[in-house]
Amino acid sequence: MTILIDRHSDQNGDEIVEKNQGNGKEEETELVLDAGFEAPHTNSFGRTFRDYDAESERRRGVEEFYRVNHIGQTVDFVRKMREEYEKLNRTEMSIWECCELLNEFIDESDPDLDEPQIEHLLQTAEAIRKDYPDEDWLHLTGLIHDLGKVLLHSSFGELPQWAVVGDTFPVGCAFDESIVHHKYFKENPDYDNPSYNSKYGIYTEGCGLDNVLMSWGHDDYMYLVAKENQTTLPSAGLFIIRYHSFYALHKSEAYKHLMNNEDRENMKWLKVFNKYDLYSKSKVRVNVEEVKPYYLSLTNKYFPSKLKW
């Protein structure tokens, strides 16, 4: 358990800890990444996390998911989806109403989870809340990070799972080999396109991830919803929402050449968040009605009562 000394936030909303060294004239500031969270060794199936090769009843389905995903996620497809869904003309509803709407879906790309989505959302948020009690924006980010999965619902076009869930990655440049089931990219129309298959592709060094087209799915959609509805979450919260499935970056450190200084600062919070997102997928149940009032207060603080979706 890390003990926080002189704990406060900097101008970006990042938690910092000041440590006095030597004679007290020299100070070091850093983001505390270890807040005492102990990751379990196995997922809800009793297997190691994010093991895409282990024999299981879900393995074949997960691999087939990524085969279709890697073929279909092209620059043209992403631009088409963004143009269609950034209109936010599907419906109006609150954050909590969206949480309840998600309860009927299970993520087919996830080898670690077979629970309804609201269970995972609350497990993530409550685990963060326990270790970072003063960072209420991070609690709320844990609750809402997967709400873009409403794209699976008939009211939102009932998109196929490969266009909603799974690991995300940039399009418009080379597909990094660290991306899970990379071999299936060879069937992607952009794979042999010289405009898209180089290290930088259509981007430039340090252009900033906000200027990069990510594979379309719930991450990018929820980012658009939050941003266009004028959320007051700090930039780190929006960063987490858009890139929490970008494992090639935060696990393998691929695509760092596209990041700018703000991305690097926000990346510290994404790494904090990621362990809760991944390792809170367990059979521990959360009493929804007991915690609901707290999260309703946070949604009222950071969002309008009704959002356009």
Number of C-alpha atoms within 10 A of each C-alpha: 9 11 10 14 11 9 12 13 14 9 6 12 16 19 20 18 19 15 14 13 10 7 7 8 7 9 12 10 11 12 15 17 15 12 15 12 18 12 11 13 10 15 20 19 15 10 15 15 19 14 14 19 12 13 10 13 9 17 17 13 15 19 19 16 21 23 20 17 26 27 17 21 24 23 19 13 15 20 14 12 15 16 10 11 17 14 13 16 11 12 11 14 14 17 21 19 11 19 21 12 16 22 14 12 16 16 19 18 23 20 25 23 22 18 17 14 22 25 22 25 24 25 25 27 24 21 20 27 18 13 15 15 12 14 15 19 20 23 26 27 23 27 25 23 25 25 25 25 28 25 24 21 15 9 10 16 12 14 15 13 21 22 24 25 26 25 21 27 26 20 24 27 24 22 23 18 13 14 20 19 17 14 12 17 24 13 14 17 16 23 21 14 14 12 14 21 18 16 17 16 15 14 18 14 13 15 14 18 21 13 12 18 20 23 29 28 27 26 29 21 26 23 21 21 20 21 14 15 16 12 18 15 19 15 18 23 25 23 20 25 26 24 23 22 23 22 19 21 19 18 12 14 12 18 21 17 15 19 19 15 11 14 19 13 15 20 19 17 20 21 16 19 23 20 17 20 23 19 21 27 23 20 15 10 10 15 10 11 8 8 12 12 10 13 18 15 11 15 21 13 16 17 17 16 14 16 19 16 25
